[in-house]
Amino acid sequence: NLVSEQVFIYGKHAVLAAIANSKRVIDSLYLLKENKDFNLDVKLLLNKYKVDINIKYINNNFIDSILKKRVKHQGIVAKSNKLKLNNYEQIFYKYKFKNGVIIDSITDPNNVGAIYRSAKAFGIDFIINSKKNAITENNALLNSACGAFETVNTYVASNISNAIKSLISEGWWVIGLDHKAKINISDIINKMKQQDKFIFILGSEGKGIRRLIKENCNFLASIPNAPNTNSMNVSNAAAIVFYETYKMRNNIIN
């Protein structure tokens, strides 16, 4: 179904990053008529990347009608093909990869987008998502990711548990985040060596990581927080863990 393989990308950061991504095929670009200075910048960017895209100058009502909702589009929308996502086994041929993330059943596009932003900020090499019960690419996720979706490598797995077993057999440490776990995540990261390759698993907003997936992890670890508080938002947890990893990889001492 060709329609399901296309997506409207909105927001300056998301669309400009899509234009700069050579793997992204964009059919049409919709620009708000009155944003003349910004529209000129967009045309210069298209020339820079030698991208030939059909430009349509429209009004706010037209943008609301194509997006079917009112959002902060910032006067720019791109009609694009979705990116082709490779199977996670491609990772085994990427010898420089050391930091990865598996997303297990996270369905909130804002959380997934925020995880992409943090992954980009702290040098996470890739994200593996499930083919089922997950958001791999939609316009809300792309907007929330602010362009990071275009540059952080994304892979898919039809069965997360099987993927974990394969990754462990290929020398990866797999660490599940679980707010009930007794081990502190920073203790695990600080024991890792520079050459170690490890992957964090982030669970859904309410239920966390599924039981079978927990059983297949090398470690389960938690982020210590104040007593009598609930587990933190998954994208906030991701940012903390990615930062701890970044510090370890780059010998940053508090």
N, C-alpha and C positions, 0 to 999 in steps of 0.2 A: 504494500500500500504506500504509494508515493507520498500522500499527504502526511501519513504518520511519520515519514522519514524526514519531514521538514519542520522547521521551528522558526518563530519570529523572535529575534534577539533584540532587546531594547536596553537603553541606557548607554551613556557615552563610553565608559570603561569597557563594558562587555562587547559593544559593537566595534570599537576601534581595535580591540585585541583580536576580534574575529577577522577583521580586514587584514591584519598583520600576519595571520596564521595561513601559511601556504596550503595547508590541508583542508581549509574551510572553503566550500563552494557556496558563494552568495549569489542569489538570483537578482534581488532588487534591494535598493536602499531607499528608504522613505525619510525625507528630511523636512522639518518644519520650516515653512516659507520664511518666517520672520527672523530666523537665526542666521543672518547673512554672514557674519564674521566666522561663526563656527562652521557653517556649511562650506566656506572657502577653505578652512583648515582640513575638512574631510576630503575635499577634492584634491588638495595637495598630497594628502596621505595616500589616496588612491593612485596618484601619479607616481609616488615614491615606490609603492609596491607593484606598480604596473598592473593594477587590477582593473578590468573593464566590467563595470557593474552598471546596470540600468538604474538611474537616479530619478525619483519622483518627488516633487515638492508638494507637500500637502498641508492640511490644517489639523488642529487637535482632534476635532470630531472624527476625522478619517482614521487617525491613529487609534483612538478608542475603539472604533468599529472593527479594525483588523485584529487588535489584541483581545477584543471581547471583554475588556475590563479596564478600569482606570488605574493606571500605575504611573510611577515617576519615570517616564521614558526619556526625559531630557531632550526631546525633539529629534530623536534618531532611532530608527527601527530597521533591522535587516531581515529579509526573508532568506533563509539559508537551509541547505541540506544539513542534517545531523552528521556528526563525525562518525566515521567507522571505528568501532572499538575492537581491539585485538584481544584474543584469549590470553589469560594471565601467564600461560606457559612461555610467552615471548620474553618474560622477565629473566628466564634462565640463560638467555643469550646476551643479557645486558650486564657485563662484568663490572661496570662502575657503580651499579645500583647498590645502595646499602640501607636505605631508609624507605620503608613502605607502610601503607595503611590498608586495612580491609574494612569496608563499611558493611555491617550486617543489619539489614532490614531498617535502615534509617529512611523515613518517608517524608520528612519535612524538607522542602527544597532550600529554605533559608539556612537550616543547619548544615546541609550538604555543601551549599555554596560557601558558607563561612569556613568549613573544614578545608575546602580548596584554597581559600585565601591564606589561611594559616600554613597550609602545606607549602604553598609558593613562598611565603615569607621566611620559612625556616628550613628550606632545602630538602623537603620530602620528595623522593624521586618519583613515586607513583602511588596511585590509589586503585585498589581492586574493588569493584562493586559486583553485586549479584545480578544475574539476569532476571530473577524473580523477586517480587515484593520489595522493589527498590526503585529509586529515581536515578536514571543514568544521565538523562539530558532533557531538560525542558526550559522554557524561557525564564521562569522564576529562579531556577537554580543558576542559570547563566548570569542573570542580573546580580544575584547575591554574591556570586563568585568574583564579580568585578574584573573579568578578563582572565582570572587564574585558570579557568577550565581549559583555555586554549593552550596553556603551556605546561600544566602538570600532566604527566602521562596517566591515562586512564585505561584500565583493563577490566575485563569481565570474567566471571566464573559462573558456570551453571550449578556448581555445588561447592559451597564455601568450605565444608568439612574436608572434602577431597582435595581442594586446593591447599588447605593448611598442611595436610599430610605430605603432599608433593613438595611444598616449600621447605618443610622441615627436613625431608630427605635430601634436598638440594643445599642444605647447610644454613638455612635461615632460622633464627630464633623467632618464635611467635608468642607475643605477649598480649593477653586479653585484658582490657580495662574493665574492672568490676568494683563498684564502690564498697562491696562487702569483703573484698580480699584483704588478707592480713599483711601482705607485702607492700611496701611503699615503692611506687614506680621509680622514684629517683634512686633508690638503693639498687634496683636492677640495672638502670641505665649507667650508673657510676661504676658498676662491676664489669660492664662490657668493655671490650678492647676496640681500638680504632678500626681494626679490620673486620670486626663482627658485622653481620648483616641481620637486621631485625625488622619485624613487622608488628605494628600495633593493630589490635582489633577493637573497633568502636561499635557498640551495640545501639539498639533503637532507644528512642527518647524515654519510653516508659519501662520496657521490660529488660533492657540491657542485652547482653550477648546471649544467644540461645544456648540451652544446656549442652547439646551435643558438640557445639563449637567450643564451649569452655573446656570440655573434656579433652579436646585435641590440642589445646595450647600448651606450650612449654611452661609458661607462667601465667598466673592471674595476679594483677596488681591494682592498687587503688591510689588515688590522690588524697593525701590527708587533708581534712578540712575541719572546721570548728564543730564541736559536739552539738548534737540535736539539730543538725541540718540535713536536708535531703540531698540526694546525689545531684551534682551540678549538671547544667546543660551540656550536651555531648560536644557541641562545637567549642565551648569554653574549655572543657577537659582536653580536647584535642590540641588546642593552642598551648596549654601548659606542658603537655607531654612533648609536643614538637619542639618547644623552646628548650626543654631539658636535654633533648637529643642534640639540638643545635649546639648547645653549650659544650656537651661532651665531645662532639665531633671537632669542634674548633678550639678546644682547650681554653674555654672561657671560665674563669674562676670568679666566684662571687666575692 
